[in-house]
Amino acid sequence: MSGKDYYAILWVQKNATEEDIKKAYRKLAMQYHPDRNGGDKESEKKFKEIWEAYGILSDAQKRKQYDTFWTTWNNGFSWGFTGDVDLGDIFESFFGWGFSSSSKTRKRSSEQRGEDLEYTIKIDLKTSIYGGKEKIKIDYLQTCETCKWDGGSWKKTCDKCRGSGYVKYRQESFFGVIEHTGVCDACNGTGEILEELCHTCHGKKRIKKTKEIDIDIPAWIENGMIIKLTWEGNDGVGTSAKWDLYVRFQASNEEKWLERKGNDLSYTIEIDVIEAILGTEKEIHIPIIGKRKIKIASSTQFWTIIKLAWDGVKHIQSDKKGDLFIYLDIKIPKKFGKKEKELYEAIAIEKKLDVWETWVFSKIFS
């Protein structure tokens, strides 16, 4: 589910605190809870939206990513629901319990959802500008080929839930005291107990594996951005579905006087004091991006900036580019030739400047 304004769904401002978000969620969740609305489909739909919004905004990292990149996620990123979502699953994942007996009865299932994985890649400035390829190794969980999801053999009916996979609990919540049916903790909802474990996975139904993946790095990538690789995560249990791998980029923003700020680039060069006084046109070589011609006006001052429009980094969602800014640092020579020094001292005498050694020449020329 993408492109939604989660703040509007919870009726909070974008600068809302964590406590503001929690209060808004509780109020709306109580209002639209299906048990309070006789199983009304519209209330159920609204409740799902409220839960989805809270799931993002209550998590500091997901909220930051949503605030920064939600338009990018419209093209492939999603933290929302997909398919037919059981509200009992929602409540169980958040509170540890399901709906009361008046709600939809959950079906017994031995399926277990796989997990998404996350991997961080460090890239240099050149790769962040032009893109590239990277080969990574990741550890993941694969379905055990020996027992094919069973975890072992010689199964017997669970004594605690008597094979149903669920047991009844009473628990207090902000909705009040609720009697609910939860997953049996003895058999994890399968209704069966293994008497003999698989010798390969030892009853875990999955084994740890390592694989190599080729990553195509987009040319516009910025520090902190994430791309999703579908079906590269952990295998599920009892299902052929695979989950996803999220690759986060740590991108360097500078290299050899070249620096990136968003889509703009800046580069510092040294010019001779004579070039600054008289002006010139020269070709410079910038690391990573190559040669550029610049015009330096006469009487240029320290840290004058020359802007080369549309010569920066491409924007994420358009062909528009940022700018390249050249900072001019005027170099004062540390050593002078005899003739060069005489010229500078003659200028100092002409301007009547009180500088070192000019008195010697003033005696000569007087």
C-alpha positions as CSV (number, residue, x, y, z in Angstrom):
1,M,0.0,0.0,0.0
2,S,1.8,3.1,-1.2
3,G,1.2,6.8,-1.7
4,K,-1.0,7.2,1.4
5,D,-0.8,10.1,3.8
6,Y,-0.4,8.3,7.0
7,Y,-0.5,11.5,9.0
8,A,-3.9,12.4,7.6
9,I,-5.2,8.9,8.4
10,L,-4.3,9.3,12.1
11,W,-5.4,13.0,12.1
12,V,-2.0,14.2,13.4
13,Q,0.4,16.9,12.1
14,K,3.8,15.9,10.5
15,N,5.6,17.2,13.6
16,A,3.5,15.0,15.9
17,T,5.4,13.4,18.8
18,E,5.5,9.7,19.5
19,E,3.0,10.2,22.3
20,D,0.6,12.2,20.0
21,I,0.7,9.4,17.4
22,K,0.0,6.7,20.1
23,K,-3.0,8.7,21.5
24,A,-4.4,9.3,18.1
25,Y,-4.0,5.6,17.2
26,R,-5.7,4.3,20.3
27,K,-8.6,6.7,19.9
28,L,-9.2,5.7,16.3
29,A,-8.6,2.0,16.9
30,M,-11.3,1.9,19.5
31,Q,-13.7,3.8,17.2
32,Y,-13.2,1.5,14.2
33,H,-12.5,-1.8,15.9
34,P,-14.6,-4.4,14.1
35,D,-15.8,-5.9,17.4
36,R,-17.4,-2.5,18.3
37,N,-19.0,-2.2,14.8
38,G,-20.6,-5.6,14.4
39,G,-18.1,-6.7,11.8
40,D,-18.9,-3.8,9.5
41,K,-16.7,-4.1,6.4
42,E,-16.0,-0.4,6.1
43,S,-14.9,-0.2,9.7
44,E,-12.6,-3.2,9.1
45,K,-11.1,-1.5,6.1
46,K,-10.6,1.7,8.0
47,F,-9.1,-0.2,10.9
48,K,-6.5,-1.7,8.6
49,E,-5.5,1.7,7.3
50,I,-5.2,3.0,10.9
51,W,-3.0,0.1,11.8
52,E,-0.9,0.5,8.7
53,A,-0.3,4.2,9.4
54,Y,0.6,3.5,13.1
55,G,3.0,0.7,12.1
56,I,5.0,3.2,10.1
57,L,4.8,6.4,12.2
58,S,5.4,4.6,15.5
59,D,8.7,3.2,14.2
60,A,11.4,6.0,14.2
61,Q,13.4,4.4,11.3
62,K,10.4,3.6,9.1
63,R,8.9,7.1,9.8
64,K,12.1,8.8,8.7
65,Q,12.3,6.7,5.6
66,Y,8.6,7.4,4.8
67,D,9.1,11.2,5.3
68,T,12.1,11.2,3.1
69,F,11.5,8.7,0.4
70,W,7.7,7.9,0.2
71,T,7.5,9.1,-3.4
72,T,10.3,6.7,-4.3
73,W,8.5,3.8,-2.6
74,N,5.6,4.4,-4.9
75,N,7.8,2.8,-7.6
76,G,8.5,-0.4,-5.6
77,F,8.7,0.1,-1.9
78,S,5.9,-0.8,0.5
79,W,5.5,-1.2,4.2
80,G,1.7,-1.8,4.0
81,F,-0.6,-4.8,3.6
82,T,-0.7,-7.1,0.6
83,G,-3.4,-9.6,-0.2
84,D,-6.1,-10.7,2.3
85,V,-5.1,-9.6,5.7
86,D,-6.5,-11.4,8.8
87,L,-7.1,-8.8,11.6
88,G,-6.4,-11.5,14.1
89,D,-2.9,-11.7,12.6
90,I,-2.5,-8.0,13.0
91,F,-3.5,-8.0,16.7
92,E,-1.4,-11.0,17.4
93,S,1.7,-9.5,15.9
94,F,1.3,-6.2,17.8
95,F,-0.3,-7.2,21.1
96,G,0.3,-10.9,21.3
97,W,-3.4,-11.8,21.1
98,G,-6.2,-12.3,18.6
99,F,-9.8,-11.1,18.4
100,S,-12.5,-12.3,20.7
101,S,-14.7,-15.3,19.9
102,S,-17.2,-13.0,18.1
103,S,-14.7,-12.2,15.5
104,K,-13.7,-14.3,12.5
105,T,-12.2,-17.6,13.6
106,R,-8.6,-18.0,12.5
107,K,-7.7,-21.1,10.4
108,R,-5.2,-23.5,11.8
109,S,-2.1,-23.3,9.7
110,S,1.5,-24.7,9.8
111,E,2.7,-21.9,7.6
112,Q,5.3,-19.5,8.8
113,R,6.1,-16.3,7.0
114,G,9.7,-15.8,5.9
115,E,11.7,-12.7,7.0
116,D,13.0,-9.8,5.1
117,L,16.7,-9.2,5.2
118,E,18.8,-6.1,5.3
119,Y,22.3,-5.5,4.0
120,T,24.5,-2.4,4.0
121,I,26.9,-1.5,1.2
122,K,29.6,1.2,1.3
123,I,30.2,2.9,-2.0
124,D,32.5,5.7,-3.1
125,L,31.5,9.0,-4.6
126,K,32.1,7.9,-8.2
127,T,29.7,5.0,-7.8
128,S,27.0,7.2,-6.2
129,I,27.2,9.5,-9.2
130,Y,27.4,7.1,-12.1
131,G,26.2,3.8,-10.6
132,G,27.9,0.5,-10.8
133,K,27.7,-3.2,-9.9
134,E,28.6,-4.9,-6.6
135,K,28.7,-8.5,-5.6
136,I,27.6,-9.3,-2.1
137,K,27.4,-12.4,0.1
138,I,24.5,-12.9,2.5
139,D,23.4,-15.5,4.9
140,Y,19.8,-16.6,4.6
141,L,17.4,-19.3,5.8
142,Q,16.5,-22.0,3.2
143,T,13.8,-24.7,3.5
144,C,15.3,-27.9,4.8
145,E,15.5,-30.3,1.9
146,T,15.7,-33.3,4.2
147,C,12.4,-32.9,6.1
148,K,10.6,-30.6,3.6
149,W,9.1,-28.2,6.3
150,D,8.2,-31.0,8.7
151,G,11.1,-30.6,11.1
152,G,11.1,-34.3,11.9
153,S,8.9,-37.3,12.1
154,W,6.6,-39.3,14.5
155,K,4.3,-36.5,15.3
156,K,1.7,-36.7,18.1
157,T,-1.2,-34.5,19.0
158,C,-0.4,-31.5,21.2
159,D,-1.6,-32.1,24.8
160,K,-2.1,-28.4,25.6
161,C,-4.3,-27.4,22.7
162,R,-5.6,-31.0,21.9
163,G,-4.6,-30.5,18.3
164,S,-6.5,-27.3,17.6
165,G,-3.4,-25.1,17.6
166,Y,-5.1,-22.5,19.8
167,V,-5.8,-22.0,23.5
168,K,-8.0,-19.4,25.2
169,Y,-6.7,-16.5,27.3
170,R,-8.0,-13.6,29.3
171,Q,-6.0,-10.4,29.0
172,E,-6.4,-6.8,29.9
173,S,-5.8,-4.2,27.2
174,F,-6.9,-0.6,26.5
175,F,-10.1,-2.1,25.1
176,G,-10.8,-3.6,28.6
177,V,-10.7,-7.2,29.6
178,I,-10.9,-9.4,26.6
179,E,-11.2,-13.2,26.3
180,H,-9.4,-14.3,23.2
181,T,-8.0,-17.3,21.5
182,G,-4.2,-17.3,21.0
183,V,-1.7,-19.5,19.2
184,C,-0.6,-22.4,21.4
185,D,2.9,-21.8,22.7
186,A,3.6,-25.6,23.0
187,C,3.2,-26.5,19.3
188,N,3.4,-23.0,17.8
189,G,-0.1,-23.4,16.3
190,T,0.5,-26.6,14.4
191,G,-1.5,-28.8,16.8
192,E,1.3,-31.4,16.7
193,I,4.5,-32.2,18.6
194,L,7.5,-33.8,17.0
195,E,8.9,-36.9,18.8
196,E,11.9,-37.3,16.5
197,L,13.7,-34.2,15.1
198,C,15.2,-33.9,11.6
199,H,18.9,-34.6,11.8
200,T,19.6,-31.8,9.3
201,C,17.7,-28.9,10.7
202,H,17.1,-30.3,14.2
203,G,13.4,-29.4,14.0
204,K,13.9,-25.8,12.9
205,K,12.6,-26.7,9.4
206,R,15.1,-24.3,7.8
207,I,18.9,-24.3,7.5
208,K,21.4,-21.5,7.2
209,K,22.9,-20.9,3.7
210,T,25.1,-18.4,2.0
211,K,24.6,-17.0,-1.5
212,E,26.2,-14.4,-3.8
213,I,24.0,-11.7,-5.3
214,D,24.9,-9.2,-8.0
215,I,23.7,-5.7,-7.1
216,D,22.9,-3.1,-9.8
217,I,23.5,0.3,-8.2
218,P,21.5,3.2,-9.6
219,A,23.3,6.2,-10.8
220,W,21.4,8.6,-8.6
221,I,21.9,6.8,-5.3
222,E,22.4,8.9,-2.1
223,N,23.7,8.1,1.3
224,G,21.0,6.3,3.3
225,M,18.9,5.2,0.4
226,I,17.4,1.7,0.2
227,I,16.6,-0.5,-2.8
228,K,14.5,-3.7,-2.6
229,L,15.5,-7.0,-4.1
230,T,12.3,-9.1,-4.4
231,W,12.5,-12.8,-3.2
232,E,16.0,-12.6,-2.0
233,G,15.1,-12.9,1.7
234,N,14.5,-15.9,3.9
235,D,12.3,-18.8,2.9
236,G,9.0,-19.3,4.6
237,V,8.0,-22.5,6.4
238,G,5.1,-24.4,4.8
239,T,5.0,-22.1,1.8
240,S,7.0,-21.7,-1.4
241,A,7.0,-17.9,-1.1
242,K,10.3,-16.1,-0.5
243,W,10.7,-12.7,1.1
244,D,12.8,-9.7,0.2
245,L,16.2,-8.2,0.7
246,Y,16.6,-4.5,1.5
247,V,20.0,-3.0,0.5
248,R,21.0,0.2,2.3
249,F,23.8,2.4,0.9
250,Q,26.4,4.2,2.8
251,A,27.7,6.6,0.2
252,S,30.8,8.8,0.5
253,N,30.1,12.4,-0.3
254,E,33.6,13.7,-1.1
255,E,36.8,12.7,-2.8
256,K,39.9,14.8,-3.6
257,W,38.3,18.3,-3.1
258,L,35.2,17.2,-4.9
259,E,32.1,17.1,-2.7
260,R,28.5,16.2,-3.2
261,K,25.6,17.9,-1.5
262,G,22.3,16.4,-2.6
263,N,22.4,16.8,-6.4
264,D,24.9,19.6,-6.4
265,L,28.7,19.1,-6.7
266,S,31.4,21.5,-5.4
267,Y,35.1,21.6,-6.2
268,T,37.9,23.8,-4.9
269,I,40.9,24.8,-7.1
270,E,43.9,27.0,-6.5
271,I,44.6,29.9,-8.9
272,D,47.7,32.1,-9.1
273,V,47.4,35.6,-7.7
274,I,48.2,37.0,-11.2
275,E,45.3,35.0,-12.7
276,A,43.0,36.5,-10.0
277,I,44.2,40.0,-10.8
278,L,44.3,39.9,-14.6
279,G,41.6,37.2,-15.2
280,T,42.0,34.2,-17.5
281,E,40.2,31.3,-19.2
282,K,41.6,27.9,-18.3
283,E,40.8,24.2,-18.5
284,I,40.7,22.3,-15.2
285,H,40.6,18.5,-14.5
286,I,38.1,17.5,-11.8
287,P,38.4,14.0,-10.3
288,I,35.6,11.6,-11.3
289,I,33.7,14.0,-13.6
290,G,36.6,15.0,-16.0
291,K,37.7,18.3,-17.7
292,R,35.9,21.6,-17.6
293,K,36.6,25.1,-19.0
294,I,36.1,28.1,-16.7
295,K,36.5,31.8,-17.1
296,I,38.1,33.8,-14.2
297,A,37.2,37.4,-14.2
298,S,39.8,40.1,-13.5
299,S,40.0,41.3,-9.9
300,T,38.7,38.0,-8.6
301,Q,38.6,37.8,-4.8
302,F,39.3,34.9,-2.4
303,W,36.6,32.1,-2.5
304,T,34.8,33.5,-5.5
305,I,32.3,30.8,-6.8
306,I,31.8,29.9,-10.4
307,K,28.5,28.1,-11.1
308,L,28.3,25.6,-13.9
309,A,24.5,25.1,-14.2
310,W,23.1,21.5,-14.8
311,D,26.5,20.0,-14.4
312,G,25.8,18.1,-11.1
313,V,24.1,14.8,-10.3
314,K,20.9,13.6,-11.9
315,H,17.7,13.9,-9.8
316,I,15.9,10.8,-8.7
317,Q,12.6,11.2,-10.6
318,S,13.6,13.3,-13.6
319,D,16.4,14.0,-16.1
320,K,17.1,17.3,-14.4
321,K,20.6,17.7,-12.9
322,G,22.0,19.7,-10.0
323,D,24.8,22.3,-10.5
324,L,28.6,22.2,-10.2
325,F,30.1,25.0,-8.1
326,I,33.9,25.8,-8.5
327,Y,35.4,27.5,-5.5
328,L,38.5,29.7,-6.2
329,D,41.3,29.7,-3.7
330,I,43.9,32.3,-4.6
331,K,47.4,30.8,-4.1
332,I,50.0,33.1,-2.6
333,P,53.5,31.9,-3.6
334,K,55.8,30.7,-0.8
335,K,59.0,31.4,-2.9
336,F,59.7,34.1,-5.5
337,G,62.3,34.4,-8.2
338,K,64.5,37.5,-8.0
339,K,62.8,39.3,-10.8
340,E,59.4,38.5,-9.6
341,K,60.2,39.7,-6.1
342,E,61.6,42.9,-7.5
343,L,58.4,43.6,-9.4
344,Y,56.2,43.0,-6.3
345,E,58.4,45.3,-4.3
346,A,58.4,48.0,-6.9
347,I,54.6,47.8,-6.9
348,A,54.6,48.1,-3.1
349,I,56.8,51.3,-3.4
350,E,54.5,52.7,-6.0
351,K,51.5,52.1,-3.7
352,K,53.5,53.4,-0.7
353,L,52.8,50.2,1.2
354,D,54.7,49.6,4.4
355,V,56.0,46.1,3.8
356,W,59.1,44.1,4.6
357,E,62.3,45.0,2.6
358,T,60.7,47.9,0.5
359,W,62.9,50.4,2.3
360,V,66.0,48.8,0.6
361,F,64.5,49.4,-2.8
362,S,63.2,52.9,-1.9
363,K,66.8,53.9,-1.2
364,I,67.9,52.6,-4.5
365,F,65.1,54.3,-6.5
366,S,65.2,57.6,-4.6
